[in-house]
Amino acid sequence: MISLKTAYYYILAVKINFTKFFKKIYFTTGFYKKSLISKVPSQFFFFPNPFLISSISDYKKFAFQINNLDPKKFWEQEYSHKEKRELHNFLWLSSIDRKDDSSTLRKIVSLWNLNNLKYKSLIWETSIISKRIISWILNADIILKNSNFDFKRNFIESIVIQTNHIKKNFKYEIDHQKKIEVITALILSGLVFKEYEENYEYSLKELEKLIETFFDDKGFPLTRSPNDLLNYTKYFLLIKEVIKDAQKYVPEVLENIIEKNLECLKQITTPNNSLPLFNGSVEKDLTNFYEYINHFKIKIKKQKISTGNIYVLKNKKDVIYFEAGDPPQKNYSSCYQSGPLSFEYFFDGQKVITNSGFGVNISKKARFLSRFTSSQSALCLNDTSIVGFEKNNMMNKAYGFLIKRDFKILDLEHINNSNEIKVKAGHNAYLKNFGCIHNRAISIDKIKNKIVGQDKIMRKSINSRIKYDVRFHLYPGITAVQTLGGSNLLIQINKNKALLFSTNEKSLKIEKSIFFGGQKVLDNYCIVISGIMENNEKIINWEIVKKI
């Protein structure tokens, strides 16, 4: 039976998809193109610091020479869909050699304006057009250097036309990441063009609404995604610094959310300077990001015990990240991964146990597979994912893959004393289908210097066959070998470093697995404890100790 909530989202999805369809037709008309033309400013009020774009671009510590490019070939080559997106968002401008003659760059921009200033679905996609505006404005000093009157006017007019487009359609945007991109582009346009100062005032109001609705009181996104936390923080920092460049007052709400965001980020930044792979996160080196922060001498407050219901357990060389939060609301769940009580483990700065990551940078199939419980270091019953995902094409096209059913985290407890640091919790995601509650406890034994874990499955009655699998995905490159006794595994980190994984269970094995957290699918290994529930309660104990 379809719930009222599902019916509501379905009806809304139909409306969203039909609106998108008819608007795309309307966008291609000459009438719409004329509606985007408005007053062209004579000049930039000021040129923002181009260094600011490095927060949102894939900043490289090298520069390529723009003079070596042929402008015509630059646009005429065959590119993949992904390459086209990256080419047309112009974020690559952050990597050009700024000492070069900018005439070649102006030819590239002129050819773009000549061929693309009328709506085209990919090139005028919200995220691409917003990033293009941001990049053009932040690099306007080099683009306009020694330019003539006609180029300057056409360049500014192009920015105005594209800005008018994203402003007209902002109210129809439901993607939270795209919203902050549009807001940033509009704020920039309102600051550099005095004639469009209303863009600045309008965007500040929308920014405040977004902050109020997208973050919890600690500053963590309601999507529960560390990746969203990082991306939003980057845009907030960019907005703040551009406002300061324009010598305007930075809104208090923006200052506060940046402070909270940075505190959350610092709390969950791993020993290898990345994010734990929970709920839509991918591998990303944060070294340049923290260098960016240091450039502005931003101080980050003392860290919390937990943020976004991600608990961090640290002792000497051991660090554990434990995911213990309820799933997000349906409209925030398009990147949610079905792995409550999953964890990631680092030893001596190196990741050992991981989740499989989010396959968004690989393919739609990889993204879909990476959302299942089996892709997380967690418990799986009867090869079933903890949450179901909407299969309706209409809804998925409108929102992305939303969760179909949710669950509750139970009896969450954090302990930190002289003997151990521990977190334990349960969830009822398997209660409806299997009558089971899953509890997990993970601790770092400070005295014996080892990791101690326990998974407990409890059910009301024995009336069906229930198979359980507890998976521990090993980070790519790390291998494991089963010992002769069968209840131990040797985890080989490198030639001189190894860990011993042991359990009270007889069925301990090593399986091949796949990792989705990077730019391509990687092979890895997975430790699996399997069995069949024979009683109302099953307790699975396991340990990780240092191999001497």
ZAMARGU-4260 file (C-alpha; in steps of 0.2 Angstrom, whole numbers, plus 5000, padded with zeros to 4 digits):
<rodrens>
0) 5000/5000/5000 | 5007/5017/4995 | 5009/5029/5010 | 5002/5047/5010 | 5020/5053/5010
5) 5025/5043/4995 | 5009/5049/4986 | 5013/5067/4990 | 5031/5065/4983 | 5025/5056/4968
10) 5012/5070/4963 | 5026/5083/4967 | 5038/5073/4956 | 5025/5073/4941 | 5024/5092/4943
15) 5043/5095/4944 | 5046/5084/4928 | 5032/5092/4918 | 5038/5109/4923 | 5056/5104/4918
20) 5050/5097/4901 | 5040/5113/4896 | 5053/5125/4903 | 5067/5117/4892 | 5056/5120/4877
25) 5052/5138/4882 | 5071/5141/4885 | 5075/5137/4867 | 5063/5151/4860 | 5069/5168/4854
30) 5056/5176/4866 | 5065/5168/4881 | 5082/5174/4875 | 5076/5192/4873 | 5069/5191/4891
35) 5086/5188/4898 | 5093/5204/4890 | 5094/5218/4902 | 5105/5233/4905 | 5124/5230/4902
40) 5135/5237/4916 | 5150/5248/4909 | 5163/5241/4920 | 5167/5230/4935 | 5165/5239/4952
45) 5180/5229/4958 | 5190/5213/4954 | 5188/5200/4967 | 5203/5190/4972 | 5205/5176/4959
50) 5213/5165/4973 | 5196/5162/4980 | 5191/5150/4966 | 5204/5138/4972 | 5191/5133/4986
55) 5179/5125/4974 | 5190/5120/4959 | 5202/5105/4959 | 5216/5117/4963 | 5233/5111/4956
60) 5250/5118/4962 | 5255/5120/4943 | 5249/5131/4929 | 5246/5127/4911 | 5251/5140/4897
65) 5235/5146/4888 | 5245/5153/4874 | 5249/5135/4868 | 5231/5131/4864 | 5222/5134/4848
70) 5205/5142/4852 | 5196/5134/4838 | 5202/5116/4841 | 5199/5119/4860 | 5180/5119/4857
75) 5180/5107/4841 | 5188/5092/4849 | 5177/5077/4854 | 5175/5076/4873 | 5166/5064/4884
80) 5150/5070/4894 | 5161/5073/4910 | 5174/5082/4900 | 5161/5094/4892 | 5155/5098/4909
85) 5172/5102/4916 | 5176/5112/4900 | 5161/5123/4900 | 5161/5127/4919 | 5177/5136/4916
90) 5184/5131/4933 | 5200/5126/4924 | 5204/5145/4923 | 5211/5143/4941 | 5226/5133/4933
95) 5231/5144/4919 | 5247/5153/4920 | 5242/5171/4924 | 5258/5178/4916 | 5253/5173/4899
100) 5246/5185/4886 | 5227/5184/4888 | 5223/5186/4870 | 5221/5167/4867 | 5210/5166/4883
105) 5199/5180/4876 | 5197/5171/4859 | 5192/5155/4869 | 5178/5165/4878 | 5173/5174/4862
110) 5170/5158/4853 | 5160/5151/4868 | 5149/5167/4868 | 5147/5166/4849 | 5141/5147/4849
115) 5133/5145/4866 | 5124/5161/4871 | 5107/5152/4867 | 5101/5139/4878 | 5108/5121/4877
120) 5103/5109/4890 | 5120/5103/4895 | 5130/5119/4894 | 5116/5129/4902 | 5113/5116/4916
125) 5111/5125/4933 | 5128/5119/4941 | 5138/5122/4925 | 5131/5139/4922 | 5133/5144/4940
130) 5151/5139/4941 | 5155/5147/4924 | 5148/5164/4931 | 5159/5162/4947 | 5174/5158/4937
135) 5172/5172/4924 | 5170/5185/4938 | 5184/5179/4949 | 5195/5178/4933 | 5189/5194/4925
140) 5205/5204/4928 | 5215/5192/4917 | 5201/5190/4904 | 5199/5208/4902 | 5217/5213/4903
145) 5221/5224/4887 | 5204/5220/4880 | 5195/5231/4868 | 5178/5239/4871 | 5168/5227/4861
150) 5175/5212/4869 | 5172/5219/4887 | 5154/5224/4883 | 5150/5206/4876 | 5159/5198/4890
155) 5149/5208/4903 | 5133/5206/4893 | 5135/5187/4893 | 5137/5186/4912 | 5121/5197/4914
160) 5111/5185/4902 | 5117/5169/4911 | 5114/5177/4928 | 5097/5182/4923 | 5093/5164/4918
165) 5098/5156/4935 | 5089/5170/4945 | 5073/5167/4935 | 5074/5149/4938 | 5080/5148/4956
170) 5063/5145/4964 | 5061/5129/4954 | 5078/5122/4960 | 5076/5107/4972 | 5094/5101/4972
175) 5103/5108/4988 | 5120/5108/4981 | 5115/5118/4965 | 5106/5131/4976 | 5122/5136/4985
180) 5131/5137/4968 | 5117/5149/4961 | 5117/5159/4977 | 5136/5161/4976 | 5135/5167/4957
185) 5121/5179/4961 | 5130/5187/4976 | 5146/5189/4965 | 5136/5197/4951 | 5128/5209/4964
190) 5144/5214/4971 | 5154/5217/4955 | 5140/5226/4946 | 5132/5241/4954 | 5118/5240/4942
195) 5113/5223/4949 | 5115/5226/4968 | 5097/5219/4970 | 5105/5202/4965 | 5116/5203/4981
200) 5101/5208/4992 | 5090/5194/4985 | 5104/5181/4987 | 5108/5185/5005 | 5090/5182/5010
205) 5090/5165/5000 | 5107/5161/5009 | 5099/5164/5026 | 5084/5153/5021 | 5096/5139/5015
210) 5106/5139/5031 | 5091/5138/5042 | 5083/5123/5033 | 5099/5113/5028 | 5109/5112/5044
215) 5106/5106/5062 | 5110/5116/5077 | 5129/5110/5076 | 5131/5115/5058 | 5130/5098/5050
220) 5119/5095/5035 | 5103/5087/5037 | 5108/5075/5022 | 5120/5068/5035 | 5134/5069/5021
225) 5152/5074/5026 | 5154/5078/5007 | 5139/5090/5008 | 5147/5098/5023 | 5164/5101/5014
230) 5156/5108/4998 | 5145/5120/5007 | 5159/5126/5018 | 5169/5130/5003 | 5155/5140/4995
235) 5152/5149/5012 | 5170/5154/5013 | 5171/5160/4995 | 5155/5171/4998 | 5162/5178/5015
240) 5179/5183/5007 | 5171/5191/4992 | 5160/5201/5003 | 5175/5207/5013 | 5184/5211/4996
245) 5169/5222/4992 | 5171/5231/5009 | 5154/5226/5014 | 5147/5219/5031 | 5148/5200/5032
250) 5131/5194/5039 | 5132/5186/5056 | 5122/5171/5050 | 5136/5167/5038 | 5150/5170/5051
255) 5141/5158/5063 | 5138/5144/5050 | 5156/5144/5044 | 5162/5143/5062 | 5151/5128/5065
260) 5155/5120/5048 | 5173/5121/5051 | 5172/5114/5068 | 5162/5099/5061 | 5174/5096/5047
265) 5189/5097/5059 | 5181/5084/5070 | 5178/5071/5056 | 5194/5074/5046 | 5203/5058/5046
270) 5222/5054/5049 | 5225/5054/5031 | 5217/5071/5028 | 5201/5065/5020 | 5183/5062/5025
275) 5175/5046/5032 | 5165/5037/5018 | 5148/5039/5025 | 5132/5045/5016 | 5138/5051/5000
280) 5156/5054/5003 | 5170/5051/4991 | 5189/5051/4994 | 5196/5068/4993 | 5212/5075/4999
285) 5209/5090/5011 | 5227/5096/5011 | 5224/5111/4999 | 5208/5115/5008 | 5216/5117/5025
290) 5230/5127/5016 | 5216/5138/5009 | 5209/5141/5027 | 5227/5145/5034 | 5229/5158/5020
295) 5215/5168/5028 | 5221/5164/5046 | 5205/5156/5051 | 5205/5148/5068 | 5194/5133/5072
300) 5187/5130/5089 | 5189/5115/5100 | 5182/5099/5093 | 5166/5091/5099 | 5163/5072/5105
305) 5152/5069/5089 | 5146/5079/5074 | 5132/5073/5063 | 5130/5058/5074 | 5147/5052/5068
310) 5157/5047/5084 | 5176/5048/5084 | 5186/5036/5095 | 5204/5040/5097 | 5218/5033/5107
315) 5237/5033/5102 | 5238/5025/5085 | 5220/5020/5084 | 5206/5030/5077 | 5188/5024/5074
320) 5174/5033/5065 | 5157/5026/5070 | 5140/5031/5061 | 5126/5031/5073 | 5112/5042/5066
325) 5094/5041/5060 | 5092/5042/5041 | 5089/5059/5034 | 5071/5065/5030 | 5065/5058/5013
330) 5068/5075/5004 | 5087/5075/5010 | 5090/5057/5006 | 5096/5056/4988 | 5114/5052/4993
335) 5111/5042/5009 | 5120/5025/5010 | 5111/5011/5020 | 5124/5008/5033 | 5119/5013/5051
340) 5132/5007/5064 | 5145/5005/5051 | 5163/5011/5055 | 5180/5015/5048 | 5196/5011/5057
345) 5213/5019/5055 | 5229/5012/5062 | 5245/5023/5063 | 5238/5035/5051 | 5233/5022/5038
350) 5215/5017/5034 | 5212/4998/5037 | 5193/4995/5038 | 5183/5006/5026 | 5165/5008/5019
355) 5165/5006/5000 | 5162/5024/4996 | 5149/5033/4985 | 5151/5029/4967 | 5145/5046/4960
360) 5162/5049/4951 | 5161/5032/4942 | 5144/5028/4935 | 5125/5028/4939 | 5127/5009/4942
365) 5141/5011/4954 | 5132/5025/4963 | 5117/5014/4965 | 5127/4998/4971 | 5137/5008/4984
370) 5121/5013/4993 | 5117/4995/4998 | 5121/4989/5016 | 5133/4976/5009 | 5144/4990/5003
375) 5146/4996/5021 | 5156/4988/5036 | 5140/4983/5045 | 5128/4969/5048 | 5117/4962/5034
380) 5102/4950/5036 | 5096/4939/5022 | 5106/4949/5010 | 5094/4963/5012 | 5098/4982/5012
385) 5093/4991/5028 | 5083/5004/5019 | 5073/5002/5003 | 5075/5015/4989 | 5061/5022/4978
390) 5060/5013/4961 | 5048/5024/4953 | 5056/5032/4938 | 5046/5048/4939 | 5052/5051/4957
395) 5070/5046/4954 | 5071/5058/4939 | 5064/5072/4950 | 5074/5070/4966 | 5087/5056/4963
400) 5085/5040/4972 | 5076/5043/4989 | 5074/5031/5003 | 5058/5022/5004 | 5058/5017/5022
405) 5067/5023/5037 | 5072/5017/5055 | 5077/5023/5072 | 5094/5023/5081 | 5091/5016/5099
410) 5100/5017/5115 | 5115/5027/5110 | 5129/5028/5123 | 5146/5035/5123 | 5159/5031/5136
415) 5176/5037/5139 | 5186/5033/5155 | 5203/5027/5160 | 5200/5009/5154 | 5192/5012/5137
420) 5183/5024/5125 | 5167/5016/5118 | 5152/5019/5108 | 5137/5008/5107 | 5120/5009/5099
425) 5106/4999/5091 | 5094/5001/5076 | 5077/4994/5072 | 5078/4994/5053 | 5076/4975/5053
430) 5062/4974/5065 | 5048/4975/5052 | 5054/4962/5040 | 5063/4950/5052 | 5058/4954/5069
435) 5076/4959/5074 | 5085/4972/5083 | 5104/4975/5080 | 5115/4982/5093 | 5133/4986/5090
440) 5147/4991/5102 | 5165/4996/5097 | 5178/5001/5110 | 5197/5005/5111 | 5204/4996/5125
445) 5217/5008/5132 | 5225/4995/5144 | 5227/4981/5132 | 5229/4993/5117 | 5216/4983/5106
450) 5200/4986/5097 | 5185/4976/5104 | 5168/4974/5095 | 5152/4966/5098 | 5137/4963/5086
455) 5121/4957/5095 | 5105/4952/5085 | 5089/4949/5095 | 5073/4943/5089 | 5056/4940/5097
460) 5052/4922/5089 | 5061/4909/5079 | 5049/4907/5064 | 5060/4909/5049 | 5077/4906/5043
465) 5088/4921/5045 | 5106/4922/5038 | 5118/4935/5045 | 5134/4943/5037 | 5145/4955/5046
470) 5156/4963/5034 | 5173/4972/5037 | 5179/4980/5020 | 5198/4982/5019 | 5205/4997/5011
475) 5211/4994/4993 | 5229/4987/4994 | 5227/4979/5011 | 5227/4960/5011 | 5222/4947/5024
480) 5227/4929/5026 | 5217/4916/5036 | 5227/4907/5050 | 5227/4888/5052 | 5215/4889/5066
485) 5202/4897/5056 | 5195/4910/5069 | 5209/4922/5065 | 5215/4933/5051 | 5231/4942/5048
490) 5228/4959/5040 | 5244/4964/5031 | 5246/4983/5030 | 5264/4983/5024 | 5280/4973/5026
495) 5283/4978/5044 | 5265/4981/5050 | 5251/4969/5053 | 5235/4967/5063 | 5226/4951/5069
500) 5208/4950/5067 | 5199/4937/5078 | 5181/4931/5082 | 5172/4919/5093 | 5163/4913/5077
505) 5168/4898/5066 | 5162/4905/5050 | 5176/4918/5046 | 5181/4920/5028 | 5189/4932/5016
510) 5179/4938/5001 | 5183/4949/4985 | 5174/4965/4986 | 5174/4982/4976 | 5178/5000/4981
515) 5168/5015/4974 | 5176/5029/4984 | 5188/5035/4970 | 5187/5039/4952 | 5186/5021/4946
520) 5181/5004/4953 | 5195/4996/4963 | 5196/4978/4969 | 5198/4975/4988 | 5195/4962/5001
525) 5182/4960/5014 | 5182/4950/5030 | 5165/4942/5033 | 5158/4933/5048 | 5143/4923/5043
530) 5130/4911/5050 | 5112/4906/5053 | 5102/4912/5068 | 5097/4897/5078 | 5091/4906/5094
535) 5082/4922/5099 | 5099/4930/5102 | 5115/4930/5093 | 5131/4938/5100 | 5146/4940/5088
540) 5162/4946/5097 | 5177/4951/5087 | 5194/4960/5091 | 5208/4968/5082 | 5225/4967/5090
545) 5242/4973/5085 | 5253/4959/5078 | 5270/4958/5088
</rodrens>
